[in-house]
Amino acid sequence: MSVLRLAVVQQWLVPYRLPVFRALAEHPEVSLTVIHGTTPPVTDGELGLTTCQGLGEPFATLEGPIPGLRWAGKSLLWHRPAIRALRRYRFDAVIHNFATRWASFWPARWIQRGRGGAFLLWGHGFSKTPTPWLDRLRLGMVRSADAVILYSDTHRRRYIQMGAQPEKLFVAPNSVDLAAIDLACERWNGQVLAEFRRRRGLDDGPVLLHVGRLAPDKRLDVLLTAAAALRKQYAGLKVVLVGEGPSAEPLKRQAVSLHLDGVVEMPGAIHDEMDLAPWMLSADLVVAPGPIGLLALHAQAYGRTVVFSDDPVLHGPEIKTLVSGQNAMAYPTGDAEALAKTIAALLEDPQGRQAMGLASWQAARAACGVPRMVNGILEAVSYATGQRLRPLPVPDATGLAPCPRQRPTAAEVANG
């Protein structure tokens, strides 16, 4: 059995990608190297994004700074570690981050092709604010690659409509590590979870949770405004914002101005699943007032009901698992009063909320999981190289017990 030498080129090594890289590295037919930058996030859109090191991981890493360039008023990046690695080492296949900001994209492709290896792209494939000339540039990148890995069928169909070859477009749905979440749910149950809630002052509730970067576009200011109205109805209300970013201090000031003392909890960024699990399991609702991506799947994997923006343009491809009225609830974007009413309606309907939570849990297990994402990548690499890589088995969720039921509110307890 020949082992395929695979390199993945990323801007950063981020914690939520580690399960995917581990699964690829542990495949018996793959030897994986992750080539990533060490330059810290510098733009407002990147502040609060946490990177990590690949120490002790089953894959090799090559890293270094990524210089920034300015051209025609645009910020471009030169992936110096990737260019150096591709010149020095031979890889059977290279999966390059799919983004138009890479000035080093074409040199990386020429070097890899010159050494006889396959060159693939991996990413969303589109921005939230597309322009015709950027779409033409992306289509040129797609046509130049041996295969392209996208996050959704929607983006795949769009490229086919633009004129890309269907046979070289593959889908690896973005995912969370369901195995790690199930393990965390087993630990954080019963008395252990009750003690966490007591220690963190979450007993009375209700608890509204948001997990992700604290950035202006997330519209967490709308959530705090809604919380000020909800507090009149729910004296024990807690709003937990897990994450870091440029909006952290403005949100703290807003909480003070709205007299939300003791209501808003900001524990910082939490990336270890075992540490994040008790917050997820203590939440009555997960609320995303602005754009939502991987948090949709993350919350659903815990059986939580998500309140999200009704503007589909804002969101990532992960939004397809949220169905308003079935396993989640949409609210009119940016309307704090409407958000408060949507949240209150769900809190006053514990049975309906519980049914939505179960539907969320089922939707996550039907749509995602690390093996599904890895298999999409393996399929694309197999096509590009001609070396058939065996797919990973996808666990059957039949018979699995869902995460603990939604915690009863103080009103439910009082009413027996």
C-alpha positions in Angstrom: 0.0 0.0 0.0 1.5 3.3 -1.1 1.2 6.3 1.2 0.1 9.5 -0.4 2.1 12.6 0.7 -0.5 15.3 1.3 0.1 19.0 2.2 -2.6 21.4 3.4 -1.9 25.1 3.1 -3.7 27.3 5.5 -3.3 30.9 6.7 -3.4 29.8 10.3 -3.7 26.6 12.3 -7.0 27.1 14.1 -8.3 24.8 16.9 -11.6 23.9 15.2 -9.7 22.3 12.3 -7.6 20.0 14.4 -10.1 17.1 14.5 -10.2 17.1 10.6 -6.4 17.2 10.3 -6.0 14.4 12.9 -8.5 12.2 11.1 -6.6 12.8 7.8 -3.2 12.1 9.4 -4.5 8.9 11.0 -5.7 7.5 7.6 -3.4 4.6 6.8 -2.9 5.8 3.2 -2.1 9.4 4.0 1.0 11.2 5.3 -0.1 14.7 6.2 1.8 18.0 6.5 0.0 21.2 7.5 1.7 24.4 6.2 0.5 27.5 8.0 1.4 31.0 8.9 2.4 32.4 12.3 1.6 36.0 11.6 -1.1 37.1 14.1 -4.4 38.4 12.9 -4.1 42.1 12.1 -7.3 43.4 10.5 -10.5 44.2 12.4 -12.2 41.2 10.8 -9.5 38.9 12.2 -9.1 40.2 15.7 -10.2 37.6 18.3 -9.4 34.7 16.0 -7.4 32.2 18.0 -4.6 30.1 16.4 -2.7 27.2 17.9 0.5 25.1 17.4 0.5 21.6 16.1 2.6 20.3 19.0 2.0 16.6 19.7 -0.3 16.2 16.8 -0.1 13.1 14.4 0.7 15.4 11.4 3.8 17.3 10.5 3.7 21.1 10.5 5.7 23.7 8.6 5.2 27.3 9.6 6.5 30.9 9.3 5.4 34.5 8.9 3.1 35.5 6.0 4.0 39.0 4.7 1.2 41.3 3.6 1.2 43.3 0.4 -0.9 46.2 -1.0 -2.0 46.2 -4.6 -4.7 48.4 -6.3 -6.0 49.3 -2.8 -6.4 45.6 -1.8 -4.6 43.6 0.9 -2.8 40.6 -0.5 -0.9 37.8 1.3 2.3 36.0 0.3 2.4 32.5 1.8 6.2 32.4 2.3 6.1 29.1 4.3 4.2 27.3 1.5 6.4 28.6 -1.3 9.5 27.5 0.6 8.0 24.1 1.5 6.9 23.3 -2.1 10.3 24.2 -3.4 12.1 22.0 -0.9 9.7 19.0 -0.6 7.7 16.9 -3.0 4.1 16.3 -2.2 1.7 14.1 -4.2 -1.1 16.5 -3.6 -1.4 20.0 -2.2 -4.6 21.5 -0.9 -4.4 25.3 -1.0 -6.7 27.7 0.9 -9.2 29.1 -1.6 -9.2 32.9 -1.3 -8.5 35.7 -3.8 -6.2 37.4 -1.3 -3.3 35.0 -2.0 -0.7 36.7 -4.2 1.3 33.5 -3.8 -1.4 31.3 -5.3 -0.2 31.1 -8.8 3.5 30.6 -7.9 2.5 27.8 -5.5 0.5 26.1 -8.3 3.3 26.4 -10.8 5.8 24.9 -8.4 3.5 22.0 -7.5 2.6 21.3 -11.1 6.3 21.5 -12.1 7.1 18.8 -9.6 4.4 16.5 -11.0 1.9 16.8 -8.1 -1.8 17.5 -8.0 -3.0 21.0 -6.9 -6.4 21.4 -5.2 -8.4 24.3 -3.7 -10.4 24.2 -0.4 -12.7 26.9 1.0 -16.1 28.6 0.8 -15.4 29.7 -2.8 -17.4 32.9 -2.5 -17.5 36.1 -0.4 -20.6 37.5 1.1 -20.3 40.6 -1.1 -19.4 39.1 -4.6 -18.4 41.3 -7.5 -18.3 40.2 -11.2 -14.5 40.7 -11.5 -13.8 38.7 -8.3 -16.1 35.9 -9.5 -14.1 35.8 -12.8 -10.9 35.6 -10.8 -12.3 32.7 -8.6 -13.5 30.9 -11.7 -10.0 31.1 -13.2 -8.6 29.7 -10.0 -11.1 26.8 -10.1 -10.3 26.0 -13.7 -6.6 26.0 -12.9 -6.9 23.5 -10.1 -7.1 19.7 -10.4 -10.0 19.5 -8.0 -11.9 21.9 -5.8 -13.3 21.2 -2.3 -16.3 23.4 -1.3 -18.4 23.5 1.8 -21.9 23.2 0.2 -23.8 21.9 -2.7 -25.1 25.4 -3.3 -21.6 26.7 -4.0 -20.9 23.7 -6.2 -24.0 24.3 -8.3 -23.1 28.0 -8.6 -19.7 27.2 -10.1 -21.2 24.7 -12.5 -23.6 27.5 -13.7 -20.5 29.7 -14.1 -18.9 27.2 -16.4 -16.7 25.1 -14.1 -16.2 21.3 -14.8 -18.7 19.5 -12.5 -16.5 16.4 -12.2 -13.8 18.2 -10.3 -16.0 20.0 -7.8 -16.4 18.2 -4.5 -18.2 19.0 -1.3 -16.8 18.5 2.2 -19.5 19.9 4.6 -18.1 21.9 7.4 -18.4 20.1 10.7 -17.8 19.8 14.4 -16.3 16.9 16.2 -19.5 15.0 17.2 -17.4 12.3 19.0 -15.8 14.9 21.3 -19.2 16.5 22.0 -20.8 13.2 22.9 -18.0 12.4 25.2 -18.3 15.8 26.9 -22.1 15.3 27.3 -21.4 12.0 29.1 -19.1 13.8 31.6 -21.2 16.9 32.1 -24.4 15.3 33.2 -26.5 15.0 36.4 -24.9 16.3 39.5 -21.6 17.4 37.8 -23.5 19.8 35.5 -25.8 20.9 38.4 -22.7 21.9 40.4 -21.3 23.9 37.5 -24.6 25.8 37.1 -24.7 26.5 40.9 -21.0 27.7 40.9 -21.5 30.0 37.9 -24.8 31.4 39.1 -26.8 29.9 36.3 -29.4 28.1 38.5 -32.3 30.5 38.1 -32.0 31.2 34.4 -32.9 31.5 31.7 -29.5 31.4 30.1 -28.9 32.8 26.6 -25.6 31.8 25.0 -23.5 33.0 22.1 -20.1 31.4 21.2 -17.7 33.0 18.7 -15.6 36.0 18.0 -16.9 39.2 19.6 -17.0 41.4 16.5 -19.3 44.3 15.4 -20.9 42.3 12.6 -22.1 39.7 15.0 -24.6 42.3 16.3 -24.3 41.2 19.9 -25.3 44.8 20.8 -28.8 43.8 19.6 -28.8 40.8 22.0 -27.9 43.0 25.0 -30.6 45.5 24.1 -33.1 42.6 23.9 -31.8 41.3 27.3 -32.5 44.6 28.9 -36.2 44.2 28.0 -36.3 40.5 28.9 -34.8 41.1 32.4 -38.1 42.7 33.4 -39.8 39.4 32.8 -37.0 37.1 33.9 -35.2 38.3 37.0 -32.6 35.5 36.9 -31.7 36.1 33.2 -28.1 35.4 32.2 -26.4 36.3 28.9 -23.2 34.4 28.3 -20.8 35.6 25.5 -18.0 33.1 25.0 -15.2 34.5 22.8 -12.8 37.4 22.3 -12.5 40.2 19.8 -12.7 43.9 19.1 -16.3 44.2 20.5 -15.5 42.9 24.0 -14.9 46.3 25.6 -17.8 48.1 23.8 -20.1 45.2 24.9 -19.0 45.6 28.5 -19.7 49.3 28.4 -23.1 48.7 26.8 -24.0 46.2 29.5 -23.2 48.8 32.2 -25.3 51.5 30.4 -28.2 49.1 30.2 -27.9 48.2 33.9 -27.3 44.6 33.1 -25.0 44.2 36.2 -24.7 40.5 37.0 -26.6 39.5 33.9 -23.8 39.4 31.2 -21.1 36.9 31.7 -18.0 37.0 29.4 -15.7 34.0 30.2 -13.4 34.7 27.2 -12.5 32.3 24.4 -13.0 28.6 25.2 -11.8 26.1 22.6 -11.5 22.8 24.5 -14.8 20.9 24.0 -14.8 19.6 27.5 -14.6 23.1 28.9 -17.2 24.5 26.5 -19.7 21.7 27.1 -21.2 22.9 30.4 -21.9 26.3 29.0 -23.7 24.7 26.0 -25.6 22.3 28.2 -26.6 25.1 30.6 -28.0 27.2 27.8 -31.8 27.5 27.3 -31.2 29.1 23.9 -28.2 29.8 21.6 -28.6 33.2 20.1 -26.9 34.5 17.0 -28.2 38.0 16.1 -25.9 38.5 13.2 -24.1 36.1 10.8 -23.8 32.5 11.9 -21.5 29.7 10.6 -20.1 26.8 12.4 -22.0 27.8 15.6 -25.2 26.5 14.0 -23.8 23.0 13.8 -22.1 23.3 17.2 -25.3 24.3 19.0 -27.4 21.7 17.2 -24.9 19.0 18.1 -25.7 19.7 21.8 -29.4 19.7 21.1 -29.8 23.4 21.7 -32.4 25.5 19.9 -30.9 28.4 17.9 -32.3 31.9 17.4 -30.8 33.4 14.3 -31.1 36.3 11.8 -33.6 35.9 9.0 -31.3 37.4 6.4 -29.8 34.4 4.5 -27.1 36.6 2.8 -25.4 37.0 6.2 -24.7 33.4 6.9 -22.2 30.6 6.0 -23.3 27.4 4.3 -23.8 25.8 7.7 -27.1 27.7 7.9 -28.8 25.0 5.8 -29.3 22.8 8.9 -31.4 25.5 10.6 -35.1 25.4 9.8 -37.1 28.1 11.4 -40.1 26.7 13.3 -38.7 23.2 13.2 -35.3 23.1 14.9 -34.6 26.8 15.3 -36.3 30.2 15.1 -35.5 33.2 12.9 -36.0 36.8 14.0 -36.1 40.0 11.9 -32.5 41.0 11.5 -31.3 43.9 13.8 -34.7 44.3 15.5 -34.0 44.1 19.3 -37.7 44.2 20.2 -38.5 41.4 17.9 -35.6 39.4 19.1 -36.8 39.8 22.7 -40.3 38.6 21.7 -38.9 35.6 19.8 -36.8 34.6 22.8 -39.6 35.1 25.3 -42.0 33.0 23.1 -39.5 30.1 23.1 -38.9 30.4 26.8 -42.6 30.3 27.5 -43.0 27.1 25.5 -40.7 24.5 27.1 -42.3 21.6 25.3 -41.9 23.2 21.9 -38.4 24.2 22.8 -37.6 20.7 23.9 -38.9 19.3 20.6 -36.8 21.8 18.6 -33.8 20.8 20.6 -34.3 17.2 19.8 -34.8 18.1 16.1 -31.6 20.1 16.2 -29.7 17.1 17.7 -31.0 14.9 14.9 -30.2 17.4 12.2 -26.6 17.8 13.3 -26.0 14.0 13.2 -27.7 13.7 9.8 -25.7 16.5 8.2 -22.2 16.6 9.7 -19.4 14.9 11.6 -15.7 14.8 11.0 -15.8 11.6 8.9 -18.2 13.2 6.4 -15.9 16.2 6.0 -12.8 14.1 5.7 -14.5 11.8 3.2 -15.2 14.8 0.9 -11.6 15.7 1.1 -10.4 12.2 0.4 -12.8 11.9 -2.6 -11.3 15.1 -4.1 -7.7 14.0 -3.6 -8.5 10.6 -5.1 -9.9 12.2 -8.2 -6.9 14.7 -8.5 -4.2 12.1 -8.0 -5.8 8.9 -9.4 -4.9 7.1 -6.2 -8.1 5.8 -4.6 -8.2 6.5 -0.9 -10.6 4.5 1.3 -13.3 6.6 2.9 -13.8 6.6 6.7 -16.7 4.8 8.2 -19.5 7.2 9.1 -21.0 6.4 12.6 -24.7 5.5 12.8 -26.5 7.8 15.2 -29.3 5.2 15.6 -29.8 4.4 19.3 -27.7 7.2 20.6 -29.2 9.0 23.5 -29.6 12.8 22.9 -27.8 15.3 25.1 -29.5 16.2 28.4 -32.9 17.9 28.1 -33.2 21.6 28.2 -32.9 22.8 31.8 -36.3 23.8 33.2 -36.7 27.6 33.9 -37.4 28.9 37.3 -41.1 29.4 36.3 -41.3 25.7 35.3 -39.9 24.6 38.6 -42.3 26.8 40.5 -45.2 25.4 38.5 -44.1 21.8 39.2 
